[in-house]
Amino acid sequence: MKEVLWIEGGHPLKGTLRVSGSKNATLPLLAATLLTEEACVLEGIPDVQDVRMFLALIEHLGGRVSYDPACGRVCIEAKNVSSQTPPEEVVKRMRASVLTMGSLLARLGVVEVSLPGGCAIGRRPIDQHLKGFEALGAKVALQNGHVRLQASGLTGHGVRFAVPTVTGTENLLMAASLANGVTTIENAALEPEVAELCTALQKMGVDIEGKGTSKITVCGKKRLGGFVHRVCRDRIEAATYLIVSALAGEDVVLEGVPLEHMSAVVDVLGEAGVQIEAEDGRVRTFAGGDLNPCRVRTAPYPGFPTDVQAQLMVLLTKANGASLIEENIFENRLMHAEELRRMGAAIEVESPLARVLGPCKLQGTRVLATDLRASACLVLAGLVAGGETLIEGLHHLDRGYERMEEKLRSVGARVERIKA
Ligand code: EPU
């Protein structure tokens, strides 16, 4: 029997939801701990599968990990890291393990990783990561689905990415931190998680200019120190709960919403007719009357995040008219549209476009989550659908949302994990 999520829709939600630490900020920070022999402490990290798997990976590589999930604190000492090969089954299951490439290459001079390959949302090549490592002097060899990087000392160099890649920029920042001389990264990703990694690297002793801009200059150091760092709140989880609150909230208050990094989401929600009011770090949404249809294009930060596109699609099924969503980051990230259609939504997909015809009443049924954000989308749909929804594929949800059912139950949702 499989574990599925059972949701009984239609219950108005009331109460307070607290946003967790950011998964996508935590993962590169964990990778950065491999750059030093000294102890590093991270606080406010979310207890999600991707984080747990990354910690297991660090242990596998020889690092010492002491993790307290109850308070979201981890202390890592990577003094004895010697393995240069993250296990294949982990790389296959957790794409973010590519983030070990930059730090292991810089620290050990060699790293071998099985190529992560495509995943449910698209091809996801790593050519830009490899181009960056090569520019710093690494030899790249691709064989039998593995990539081997080797360098007897990295040397700083100028790199211009063809596309602004988030984990590519993070990987290169880490490699450049132990390189000899200055590296300049142009067309760097602007995502706040990249800037947060820069902050931690600065705490480790690296000189960095241009943090938070598309041109980052890194002056490498021979040795790096440890750091203590509190991870920022998860802007994607926050956006997910803002949409929950707009869809089903009677009086929901969100705490810990990093609104300063969410202007594109706030703007689109505003256009749809959802007003957001923030006071003393507490955020409420108001969706009086009919929702308006919108045109939304996903784009790199500060544009509308691809990671919120699926959740927004549920909101737009309730808007009064035709909305158009354009998914520009990942070519296969509209699979949730088919599941929403099975719940009664009127959505036409011609990739990269999805036309959502609202308003329509969703009806609960058995659906399949195909990736992390698609699973959040189906939870949102289940909360507003008539009757019962059963969601399969929960391992996706567990990768990136901390205690989602518990949080939703605390505001009155009827959500249970059951065997079915
Ligand atoms: N790309 C290339 N070549 C490369 C790297 C990327 O062509 O070498 C392309 C990709 O195919 C894509 C675009 O560049 O079209 C952007 O991809 P990016 O590399 O920025 O994505 P990522 O670093 O693999 C991170 C997040 C994703 C998030 C994307 C986009 C982490 C661990 N993952 O992935 O998060 O969707 O940036 O913002 O930070 C999620 O949390 O659900 C998730 C998938």
Residues whose N, C-alpha, C, O or C-beta is under 5 A from the ligand:
A	BS01	EPU	N24 A96 R124 P125 I126 D127 Q128 H129 V163 P164 T165 V166 T167 G168 T306 D307 I329 F330 L372 R373
